[in-house]
Amino acid sequence: MQDSEIQQIEATIEELQAKVDLADALDRLHKNRDFKKILLTGFFTDRAVELAKSASQASISETSAKIHSNALIAISGVQGYFNAIYQEGAGAAQSIEEHNALISGVRADG
């Protein structure tokens, strides 16, 4: 039973490591100057402000207002996705430590 338990725990660790790796990749992107300029500043900040200002104007058509609203929702969705990646990565890193301790315990009991 010890080998199958360890294999199952190791498989879980691999899945968790994929989440940590994704968070690490996103972190590298966030540190990239071009990514910051184009997406973090250009899209998430500058474009969001432009869309919000434009959507608040009384002269905007209903269709344009809906397009602006959908674009703001998209920006929010991407930001939420990035936040979820970071949260899952942090949780996965903690779980990896716990699973490594489980492996040590199973080996000690075996």
C-alpha positions in Angstrom: 0.0 0.0 0.0 2.9 2.3 0.7 4.0 2.5 -3.0 0.5 3.3 -4.3 0.0 6.0 -1.7 3.3 7.6 -2.6 2.5 7.4 -6.3 -0.9 9.0 -5.7 0.7 11.8 -3.6 3.4 12.3 -6.2 0.8 12.6 -9.0 -1.0 15.2 -6.9 2.3 17.1 -6.4 2.8 17.1 -10.2 -0.7 18.7 -10.7 0.0 21.2 -8.0 3.4 22.0 -9.5 1.7 22.9 -12.8 -0.3 25.6 -11.0 2.9 26.9 -9.3 4.6 27.0 -12.7 1.7 28.9 -14.3 1.9 31.5 -11.5 5.7 31.7 -12.0 5.2 32.3 -15.7 2.6 35.0 -15.0 5.0 36.6 -12.6 7.7 36.6 -15.3 5.3 38.3 -17.6 4.4 40.9 -15.0 8.1 41.8 -14.7 8.5 42.1 -18.5 8.7 45.8 -19.5 6.8 45.3 -22.8 4.1 43.3 -21.1 3.7 46.1 -18.5 3.6 48.8 -21.1 1.1 47.0 -23.4 -1.2 45.1 -21.1 -0.8 46.2 -17.5 -0.6 50.0 -18.2 -1.9 50.3 -21.8 -4.9 47.9 -21.6 -5.8 47.5 -17.9 -5.3 51.1 -16.9 -5.2 53.5 -19.8 -7.8 51.7 -22.0 -10.0 51.1 -19.1 -10.1 54.8 -18.2 -10.8 55.7 -21.8 -13.6 53.3 -22.0 -15.1 54.4 -18.7 -14.9 58.1 -19.7 -16.4 57.4 -23.1 -19.2 55.3 -21.7 -20.2 58.0 -19.3 -20.8 60.6 -22.0 -24.4 61.4 -22.7 -23.9 61.6 -26.5 -22.8 57.9 -26.8 -25.1 55.6 -28.6 -26.6 52.6 -26.9 -24.6 50.2 -29.1 -21.4 52.0 -28.3 -22.2 52.0 -24.6 -22.7 48.2 -24.7 -19.4 47.7 -26.6 -17.6 49.8 -24.0 -19.3 48.0 -21.1 -18.3 44.6 -22.7 -14.7 45.7 -23.1 -14.6 46.8 -19.4 -16.0 43.4 -18.4 -13.3 41.7 -20.5 -10.6 43.7 -18.8 -12.0 42.8 -15.5 -12.2 39.1 -16.5 -8.6 39.0 -17.5 -7.5 40.7 -14.3 -9.6 38.2 -12.4 -8.0 35.3 -14.3 -4.5 36.7 -13.4 -5.5 37.0 -9.7 -6.9 33.4 -9.7 -3.6 32.1 -11.2 -1.7 33.8 -8.4 -4.0 32.6 -5.7 -4.0 29.0 -7.0 -0.2 29.1 -7.4 0.3 30.2 -3.8 -2.2 27.6 -2.5 -0.5 24.9 -4.6 2.9 25.8 -3.3 1.7 25.4 0.3 0.0 22.1 -0.6 3.2 20.8 -2.2 5.0 21.3 1.1 2.1 19.4 2.9 2.2 16.6 0.4 6.0 16.2 0.6 5.5 15.9 4.4 2.9 13.2 3.7 5.3 11.3 1.6 7.9 11.5 4.4 5.3 10.2 6.8 4.3 7.3 4.6 7.9 6.3 4.1 8.6 6.5 7.8 5.6 4.3 8.6 6.6 1.8 5.9 
